[in-house]
Amino acid sequence: MSTPELVVHRDKELMAQAAAARLITRIVDAQATRGSASVVLTGGRNGNGLLSALGAAPARDAIDWSRLDLWWGDERFLPGGDPERNVTQAREALLDRVPLDPARVHAMPASDGPYDDVDTAAAAYAEELAAAAGPGGQVPAFDVLMLGVGPDTHVASLFPELPAVRETERTVVGVHGAPKPPPLRISLTLPAIRSAAEVWLLAAGEDKAKAAAIALSGAGEVQAPAAGARGRSRTLWLLDAAAASELPRSLYPSATA
């Protein structure tokens, strides 16, 4: 797995704008190389802030939206259209304003969908990932997988010490009893996350400072799931100054963007 790199921005707005520009470049490069791109989205204020910034960026038109596959790292197991679902928020922030191919927008199942429970829904999403991966694969070639970092160091819906963060075989699991409501969720596992070429962890605000410091200071992944989120070729922490405030200065360059 790759060694984490840090980029610290002055504030969350600049962080979102810079991350959006970085994502546009990465998608365009992937589409130029192999014809399409595959990105895993994250929810929360930082994930949605990035999508809003992407929507406002003039360079967004450089993306061929019809050749972009979108997946999610986790989802709340709530009815379709619920305002708390990550896909609902993503549609409001950006997706409904760009010409995506609906067949390439891979939302995780809703609680009022065809699956009776969260575990069956998680298994169905794992099957969808495997089908996109092709023969013998478990997940498609994710170019960028984005994750928000919670104040408790959780990423996706992998919470410290809970069974989901210990999963080593499955790519998607149902989460029961999440400490952050709602208690039922669907989440990619660490093995699925680590399959991505690049993993980007987004953290802004003072409430994320301790989590960033813990995850980047050698903590174990069971105790600090963010510490276990690494990409095959790159692991990038995108922070604002507040979220980086408890990190030793030796961990990142003195120049900030």
C-alpha angles and dihedrals in degrees: 000000000000125000114251117259121199131215115183120197129194096246142352094265093056090044091055093047094048093046090050091052090048091050093050090054093048093049093047091049092050092048091049091050102045107003099255142043134218123207132178113215129211130207131218129082095302096046092047091043089056092050091050090050090049090053091053095047114104089214091064088093089067087074119088094222092190090065097050125102116204124199134170131235093211143347140199110248094236133126119291112274094022107151090229094060115104093227092054091052092045091053091052093046097047123321098083090054100055130065100253123165102248090215089061096053102092107194119183115249121277125228091248092052130099096289123089099212143011094260093054090046091051091051090051091054090049088054091050090052092049092049090053090047093059130221113355095000130118101196134016122251102281110202094191129009114190126202134183115219117227124216087252090052094255119149125195099344094315104124126189114278095355120127095253094066090054094054112121104168112039123067096210130030139182112243119216125191098011109187089227115063134287096050095207117071143149119231143177111239128234092261090056092045092050091054091071119102090226129020117196120194115200122203129164131165137041091274089068096049098091092045092053091048093050095046093048096045100070102277119159119257095238091057094035112023093189088066089064097050105103134151125226094240103011141017112191126187111200109195141166120227093262094054090047094048096103096044120104108254088234089072096067139028118273091235112081129193 
